[in-house]
Structure formats: structure tokens, C-alpha cells
């Protein structure tokens, strides 16, 4: 039926109703047209979770190996660097290297990128590459304590204890509050049987960060070497309280408890011999 016939057979109120329906429909059509771009933009954001900075991503998402894809060519330096750093901190050095290399391609000779790339290469035991990178980083920024700490790890790993000590000491001069530099230098001192010096450093490490199990394990090792078995036992127990699956600390604790028991038995035997001697 044509519009003309509709108007001919309709009363005044019917025509008014029809006009209202037509106007309302056009208004809704306008709302839909204006709302659609906003809905599209929201949907677009939801489809790009990888564009979120890695700092805000839950760590669970970082445990799997995530390959670089072509769409990531447009990611910013900060996103690539942060994601690589998170992978490195979650013990995935191979994956971290791929992202840090892409960040380095954007910002060539960036000291922090080179330092963390060196860290990753240390983790996979490619010490020559690591040393080349960290030396370049230090040449760009000689005030970076982290770079000297990484250099210390490299020197320690290749058996150059003197250069390792120099690097760790320089790192601590630049940042005296870094507990990892204290711990790493203490490990060199333990290797050199400088146990008292190691204990002083490890006590500083746990004062600055008291939730790292291996700091306490290393402290226990140094105390045990000096025969301080009770202090050693306490340190191993603290390490296990922080990480109940820490196998090294568990083995060390059982060994020290055995030594404490042997010392107690030895003392008991000496006491009995002294008593018997006194009665003669």
C-alpha cells in the first residue's frame, strides 16, 4: 500500500502516530551511526593485548615462550625492552635476547639494553658476547652500577677472581645498597676462603633484602666453614622458610644438623672422660 493511500485512509491521530514512528526510527539510526565508531575502537583495543606494556602484564603470561611476530615490528622501544627484561627476570634468557636485540635495533648502543643483553648471554654461558656488550655499555655510561655487577659475574664465571672483585667493588661504590652485588662479591670471597669478609657482605645483603633464599643459604655456607654451626643452621632454616623446595639449603641444613649432633656427642664424651679423671 502506498504512502498516499495510507494517509487517505488514516485519521488525524493515526497520521500523528505514523510521523512519530518515522521520526523515532530516523533518530535511532543516527544514534547507531555515531555509536559504531566508538564500539569499533573499543573492540580494536581488546584485540591488541600485546600492545600493553610488559610491566603491567601478569607474570603467568610470561612463563611460556612467545615468538616474535611481524606485527611486533611496530612495537615501541620501551615495550620491547620491558618485555625482554621481564622474560630475563623470569629465567627465559633465549627469548629475552630476541626482544632486547629488537630494542637495540631501535636505540643503538643504549647502555641499559647492552647491559641486560650481557646478563642474558651470561645466563646461557656465552661469556665472550657478554663481555663485549658490557664493556660497550660501560664505555657509554661509566656510572652504571648494574653494568659493573654484570661484568663481575662474567669475570667470576671465567675464573678471573681479581677482576671480578674489582668490578663488584666498583658496582658497590656506585650503588652501596644493591644486595646482589654484596652477595656476588661474597661468593668470590667464599671461593678464596675469606669467610669473615663474606659474612659481613651477606649480612648487608639480607639487611637490604630479606626475602631472597640464596642470600641466607650463602650466609649459612660461610658460617659453616668457620665452624659456626648454630648460625649456619639458622641461616639454612631461614632459606627454607622462604622456599621450602630449595634443595641446596635442605641438603646443607641436614649436613649441619649432623655436625651439630656429632659435636654434641664429642662434647658429651669429653665430659664423661673429665668426670672419670676427676674420680681417680
VEXRO-622589 format. One record per residue: residue number from 0; x, y, z of N, C-alpha, C in turn. Coordinates in pm, whole numbers. Atoms other than C-alpha are relative to their C-alpha. Example, Ala and Ser with C-alpha at 12.3 -4.5 7.8 and 13.67 -1.06 7.14 Angstrom:
2
0:89:-119:0:1230:-450:780:90:120:0
1:-82:-119:-6:1367:-106:714:-77:109:73
END
This chain:
280
0:86:-119:0:0:0:0:89:123:0
1:-83:-120:12:140:342:-98:-23:92:116
2:13:-98:-109:201:625:146:-122:87:-19
3:115:-86:28:-70:828:-31:-128:-65:49
4:119:71:-43:-333:559:34:-7:-9:151
5:-2:6:-148:-223:527:396:-56:129:57
6:48:-128:-52:-281:899:451:-148:18:-31
7:141:-16:36:-617:882:270:-90:-79:95
8:82:84:-87:-749:605:500:32:19:146
9:-38:-19:-140:-598:738:819:-62:125:56
10:52:-116:-71:-743:972:1074:116:87:42
11:-104:-93:-47:-557:1270:1217:91:-63:105
12:-86:63:-102:-436:1079:1528:90:-108:-57
13:-83:105:60:-318:787:1309:120:58:-73
14:-111:-65:73:-114:1021:1091:106:49:97
15:-94:-50:-100:42:1175:1401:85:-114:55
16:-75:115:-50:137:831:1532:104:-46:-102
17:-91:44:104:293:738:1197:120:91:-11
18:-110:-97:4:500:1055:1192:96:-20:117
19:-85:22:-118:623:984:1545:89:-122:-21
20:-79:122:26:731:632:1441:113:28:-97
21:-102:-30:102:918:766:1135:114:82:60
22:-101:-87:-62:1097:1039:1335:85:-78:98
23:-73:79:-99:1190:796:1613:100:-96:-67
24:-88:90:73:1333:550:1361:120:70:-56
25:-114:-76:53:1548:816:1198:96:39:111
26:-84:-41:-114:1674:928:1540:86:-118:48
27:-75:119:-41:1773:572:1634:109:-34:-102
28:-100:26:104:1952:534:1302:121:91:18
29:-108:-95:-24:2156:846:1381:84:-44:120
30:-74:45:-118:2246:711:1726:91:-117:-36
31:-79:116:39:2365:385:1573:124:42:-81
32:-112:-44:83:2586:565:1321:107:67:84
33:-99:-69:-82:2752:779:1590:65:-94:102
34:-56:90:-101:2798:493:1836:95:-102:-61
35:-77:109:59:2953:248:1589:151:23:3
36:-145:-18:-5:3299:408:1561:56:-21:140
37:-48:17:-136:3332:415:1942:4:-147:37
38:0:144:-24:3234:49:1963:116:-67:-73
39:-112:57:76:3487:-34:1691:133:26:69
40:-127:-35:-63:3765:148:1876:19:-82:127
41:-12:83:-120:3686:-43:2196:37:-142:-37
42:-30:134:45:3691:-371:2009:145:-11:-47
43:-138:0:49:4023:-280:1847:98:-10:116
44:-89:5:-115:4180:-219:2186:1:-140:62
45:8:133:-59:4057:-556:2313:78:-103:-81
46:-68:96:86:4215:-732:2017:151:20:-4
47:-144:-28:1:4562:-591:2090:60:-10:140
48:-59:11:-134:4668:-727:2428:150:14:0
49:-146:-7:6:5029:-740:2309:52:143:-1
50:-45:-139:1:5038:-361:2287:13:55:142
51:-11:-44:-139:5014:-340:2667:144:-13:45
52:-137:6:-50:5342:-261:2838:20:-125:83
53:-27:126:-70:5503:-576:2973:-1:18:151
54:-1:-21:-144:5529:-417:3317:-136:-26:62
55:133:17:-55:5153:-441:3357:-60:-137:-29
56:51:132:30:5118:-797:3228:25:-93:117
57:-22:95:-108:5069:-1075:3484:115:-93:-32
58:-118:82:24:5378:-1290:3530:-34:-135:-59
59:37:130:54:5185:-1605:3445:10:-1:-153
60:-3:-9:145:5171:-1485:3083:143:-1:-53
61:-138:-10:44:5549:-1457:3073:73:-135:6
62:-69:127:-19:5624:-1820:3152:18:-77:-130
63:-10:70:128:5558:-1952:2801:90:72:-96
64:-86:-61:102:5788:-1892:2508:-87:73:-101
65:82:-81:88:5643:-1611:2296:83:45:-119
66:-83:-37:115:5787:-1583:1942:-29:140:-49
67:19:-132:60:5838:-1250:1772:-80:-17:-129
68:83:4:119:5575:-1187:1505:16:130:-77
69:-18:-116:85:5567:-945:1215:-70:123:55
70:74:-116:-49:5306:-726:1380:75:74:110
71:-73:-65:-107:5554:-653:1657:109:93:-53
72:-97:-93:57:5775:-461:1417:-33:143:38
73:42:-136:-33:5573:-154:1513:1:28:149
74:-1:-24:-143:5611:-200:1885:111:101:34
75:-96:-104:-37:5795:82:2061:121:-61:69
76:-121:42:-70:6142:59:2211:-31:-42:143
77:30:28:-141:6002:70:2565:-72:-132:17
78:74:125:-10:5760:-216:2505:91:-120:-23
79:-92:109:30:6026:-438:2351:101:-20:114
80:-99:8:-107:6280:-354:2621:-62:-59:127
81:65:47:-123:6034:-409:2908:-37:-148:-10
82:38:140:14:5911:-738:2768:124:-89:6
83:-124:76:-7:6266:-861:2716:53:-10:141
84:-47:-1:-138:6355:-760:3071:-83:-93:86
85:85:91:-76:6054:-945:3212:33:-146:-30
86:-39:136:37:6150:-1258:3020:132:-39:66
87:-129:25:-63:6504:-1229:3151:-16:-26:149
88:22:15:-144:6382:-1189:3509:-81:-125:33
89:74:123:-19:6161:-1495:3459:74:-121:-57
90:-88:112:38:6457:-1713:3358:-26:-53:-140
91:15:40:140:6394:-1716:2985:98:83:-86
92:-100:-86:66:6723:-1568:2853:-5:-7:-152
93:3:11:146:6690:-1705:2499:-109:88:-61
94:109:-84:49:6352:-1539:2448:29:147:26
95:-33:-139:-34:6475:-1224:2623:96:60:-101
96:-99:-50:96:6766:-1192:2382:-68:49:-127
97:68:-39:124:6532:-1179:2082:-65:137:14
98:67:-129:-19:6333:-888:2227:100:113:25
99:-99:-103:-30:6635:-700:2360:79:37:-125
100:-68:-31:126:6805:-727:2021:-87:90:-88
101:90:-87:75:6497:-573:1858:-2:141:60
102:-6:-131:-65:6505:-294:2116:130:70:-35
103:-130:-56:33:6873:-244:2044:4:52:-144
104:4:-46:139:6798:-211:1672:-69:136:-12
105:70:-129:-1:6569:83:1755:87:107:64
106:-86:-94:-73:6803:251:2005:139:-59:9
107:-133:60:9:7155:157:1905:90:49:114
108:-97:-30:-106:7421:143:2179:-64:58:125
109:64:-42:-124:7169:203:2456:63:-78:116
110:-76:72:-105:7368:120:2777:-81:-106:73
111:82:95:-75:7081:-48:2963:-33:-124:-83
112:30:115:86:6991:-266:2666:123:-89:-9
113:-122:80:12:7352:-376:2624:32:-73:130
114:-26:64:-129:7386:-447:2997:-90:-121:20
115:92:112:-21:7076:-666:3005:16:-108:-105
116:-38:102:98:7172:-839:2682:120:-79:52
117:-116:68:-58:7502:-917:2853:-45:-96:110
118:56:89:-104:7308:-1058:3151:-55:-128:-62
119:62:116:65:7115:-1285:2916:107:-95:-55
120:-107:85:55:7433:-1409:2748:78:-70:112
121:-63:68:-114:7586:-1482:3090:-84:-121:39
122:89:109:-41:7280:-1693:3173:10:-121:-93
123:-15:115:93:7335:-1904:2860:147:-32:-24
124:-144:32:-2:7712:-1910:2923:74:38:-128
125:-74:-55:114:7816:-1711:2616:76:123:50
126:-68:-105:-75:8069:-1510:2811:74:100:-89
127:-72:-92:89:8263:-1362:2519:-95:108:-52
128:100:-97:45:7949:-1197:2378:-40:91:114
129:42:-78:-116:7850:-1086:2726:105:106:34
130:-105:-96:-34:8187:-922:2793:8:113:-102
131:-3:-103:105:8185:-739:2459:-112:102:22
132:115:-90:-20:7840:-595:2533:16:86:125
133:-7:-75:-124:7906:-495:2892:113:104:-5
134:-107:-99:16:8235:-325:2802:-49:119:-84
135:58:-110:78:8048:-123:2538:-95:83:86
136:94:-72:-86:7781:-35:2794:74:91:96
137:-79:-80:-94:8042:86:3043:66:117:-71
138:-61:-110:75:8212:292:2771:-102:111:-28
139:105:-100:21:7876:466:2714:-44:66:129
140:44:-53:-129:7791:509:3082:81:-67:110
141:-90:57:-100:8068:452:3334:-53:14:142
142:59:-17:-133:7835:539:3624:-110:-102:27
143:107:99:-14:7605:238:3578:48:-116:86
144:-41:105:-93:7642:11:3881:-37:-139:-50
145:44:131:51:7446:-269:3712:99:-57:-101
146:-94:47:101:7693:-287:3425:124:-60:66
147:-117:54:-69:7985:-336:3665:-34:-130:72
148:39:125:-66:7789:-601:3855:-3:-116:-102
149:3:103:104:7729:-792:3530:142:-36:-43
150:-140:30:35:8096:-757:3443:65:-88:106
151:-51:85:-107:8178:-904:3782:-44:-144:-16
152:50:137:24:7958:-1206:3704:78:-68:-112
153:-73:58:113:8138:-1255:3374:140:-41:44
154:-137:29:-44:8485:-1236:3530:2:-117:98
155:9:110:-95:8378:-1468:3810:-25:-132:-72
156:35:121:74:8235:-1718:3562:118:-57:-78
157:-115:48:77:8556:-1734:3359:123:-22:89
158:-107:31:-94:8768:-1772:3675:96:113:28
159:-87:-115:-27:8919:-1424:3687:-49:71:126
160:53:-48:-127:8857:-1356:4055:42:144:30
161:-47:-136:-30:9068:-1040:4083:-82:105:-75
162:81:-96:77:8883:-863:3802:-146:-3:44
163:137:9:-52:8553:-991:3943:-13:86:125
164:3:-80:-123:8634:-834:4281:3:148:-35
165:-8:-142:40:8732:-505:4114:-135:49:-54
166:127:-41:60:8406:-497:3918:-110:11:105
167:103:-5:-105:8186:-579:4219:23:118:95
168:-30:-114:-88:8364:-324:4435:-37:132:-66
169:39:-121:73:8314:-59:4167:-152:14:-3
170:147:-2:0:7947:-154:4146:-52:50:135
171:44:-41:-134:7912:-109:4523:37:146:30
172:-33:-143:-14:8091:226:4509:-109:87:-62
173:103:-76:71:7824:343:4265:-139:-21:60
174:130:30:-62:7533:176:4446:23:-92:119
175:-35:78:-119:7611:66:4800:-118:-77:58
176:118:66:-55:7255:-53:4862:-42:-124:-80
177:43:113:83:7242:-323:4595:37:-132:67
178:-31:124:-73:7211:-657:4779:65:-107:-87
179:-55:104:88:7301:-867:4474:150:19:-20
180:-144:-24:10:7639:-700:4440:71:-48:127
181:-56:51:-126:7703:-776:4810:10:-152:-4
182:2:146:5:7605:-1138:4757:105:-53:-97
183:-93:50:100:7811:-1182:4441:145:14:41
184:-137:-18:-49:8125:-1036:4593:29:-99:113
185:-18:97:-109:8071:-1258:4898:31:-139:-55
186:-27:131:60:8069:-1563:4671:147:-13:-42
187:-142:3:37:8413:-1471:4539:85:-18:124
188:-75:12:-125:8537:-1430:4895:-10:-141:58
189:14:139:-46:8397:-1774:4985:93:-90:-80
190:-92:79:84:8589:-1921:4690:145:21:43
191:-136:-31:-46:8902:-1750:4829:20:-32:148
192:-1:37:-142:8820:-1878:5181:14:122:91
193:5:-122:-83:8778:-1522:5308:-140:6:63
194:137:23:-49:8478:-1632:5512:-52:115:85
195:46:-113:-83:8464:-1343:5760:-43:118:-88
196:37:-108:93:8463:-1090:5475:-132:-34:-70
197:124:43:66:8190:-1294:5304:-120:19:92
198:110:-14:-96:7975:-1296:5619:-43:146:14
199:32:-142:-11:7996:-918:5651:-84:47:-120
200:73:-40:121:7878:-875:5292:-139:-63:-5
201:129:69:5:7599:-1133:5319:-97:54:105
202:87:-63:-101:7468:-976:5638:-55:133:-52
203:49:-124:62:7444:-647:5449:-105:-32:-106
204:96:38:104:7265:-827:5166:-136:-30:60
205:130:37:-58:6994:-972:5392:-63:118:74
206:57:-121:-60:6956:-639:5571:-73:84:-104
207:59:-81:106:6877:-473:5240:-116:-72:-72
208:108:76:63:6659:-754:5102:-10:-134:71
209:7:116:-90:6541:-1016:5348:-89:-112:-51
210:89:103:53:6329:-1230:5115:64:-81:-113
211:-71:74:106:6596:-1387:4891:63:-124:64
212:-49:122:-67:6656:-1752:4990:149:-24:-14
213:-141:37:18:7002:-1791:4837:95:93:74
214:-86:-82:-85:7139:-1496:5035:25:-74:133
215:-12:69:-129:7069:-1694:5354:76:-132:-16
216:-74:123:23:7199:-2017:5204:150:28:-6
217:-142:-34:11:7530:-1850:5116:56:45:135
218:-42:-39:-135:7546:-1695:5463:23:-124:85
219:-17:124:-74:7497:-2042:5608:128:-73:-38
220:-122:66:47:7781:-2181:5396:124:66:62
221:-116:-72:-56:8020:-1910:5517:13:-28:150
222:-6:30:-144:7928:-1967:5882:45:-144:25
223:-37:141:-17:7962:-2344:5844:151:-18:-19
224:-143:13:26:8313:-2303:5703:84:44:119
225:-71:-48:-119:8413:-2119:6021:-36:-81:125
226:40:81:-116:8251:-2381:6244:-111:62:82
227:113:-64:-71:7964:-2151:6343:-129:-75:-36
228:105:89:48:7716:-2434:6315:-141:48:38
229:133:-48:-39:7426:-2279:6506:-45:115:-90
230:33:-110:92:7439:-1959:6297:-27:-54:-140
231:18:61:131:7473:-2174:5988:-137:-67:-9
232:130:68:-4:7170:-2385:6086:-114:101:-12
233:104:-102:3:6962:-2073:6144:-14:61:-140
234:4:-58:135:7057:-1931:5803:-65:-96:-99
235:61:98:91:6966:-2253:5620:-150:-14:26
236:143:10:-34:6635:-2273:5807:-77:119:-56
237:66:-119:55:6554:-1915:5702:-17:-14:-151
238:9:21:145:6633:-2001:5339:-115:-93:-35
239:107:96:25:6395:-2297:5357:-138:55:36
240:129:-63:-34:6124:-2089:5523:-49:90:-113
241:34:-85:116:6136:-1862:5218:-30:-84:-124
242:21:89:114:6149:-2152:4970:14:-144:48
243:-2:135:-57:6053:-2494:5102:55:-104:-98
244:-53:92:102:6171:-2654:4775:147:26:-33
245:-139:-36:26:6522:-2511:4797:89:-119:37
246:-69:127:-23:6716:-2836:4758:137:19:63
247:-135:-21:-55:7065:-2698:4827:-6:34:148
248:12:-39:-141:6955:-2536:5152:-41:-119:85
249:45:119:-74:6782:-2860:5258:117:-95:24
250:-118:88:-14:7098:-3066:5192:99:61:101
251:-94:-67:-91:7312:-2807:5372:-47:-5:144
252:55:3:-136:7079:-2797:5673:20:-139:61
253:-15:136:-54:7085:-3177:5714:146:-28:35
254:-142:22:-29:7466:-3178:5694:42:72:127
255:-37:-77:-119:7498:-2904:5956:-62:-59:125
256:64:64:-116:7248:-3072:6187:77:-125:41
257:-81:118:-30:7458:-3388:6160:129:41:72
258:-124:-47:-64:7770:-3191:6252:-28:49:142
259:37:-45:-134:7593:-3030:6548:-18:-120:92
260:20:122:-78:7491:-3377:6666:135:-64:33
261:-132:58:-24:7849:-3503:6625:78:80:103
262:-67:-86:-98:7982:-3203:6818:-55:-25:140
263:63:25:-130:7731:-3269:7095:47:-133:58
264:-46:130:-46:7833:-3636:7114:146:7:44
265:-142:-17:-34:8200:-3537:7117:15:71:133
266:-5:-74:-127:8140:-3286:7397:-44:-88:116
267:49:89:-105:7946:-3547:7592:107:-101:39
268:-107:95:-27:8232:-3796:7559:112:67:79
269:-104:-73:-73:8483:-3533:7675:-43:23:144
270:50:-23:-135:8263:-3453:7973:9:-127:84
271:-7:126:-75:8244:-3820:8074:145:-36:35
272:-141:29:-26:8621:-3859:8041:55:90:110
273:-45:-92:-105:8676:-3550:8253:-54:-39:135
274:58:45:-126:8438:-3680:8517:73:-122:54
275:-71:121:-42:8614:-4016:8522:139:34:51
276:-134:-44:-43:8950:-3844:8551:-5:64:137
277:14:-69:-129:8823:-3637:8844:-21:-98:114
278:28:98:-104:8721:-3951:9033:120:-84:34
279:-116:83:-24:9063:-4114:9014:88:58:110
END
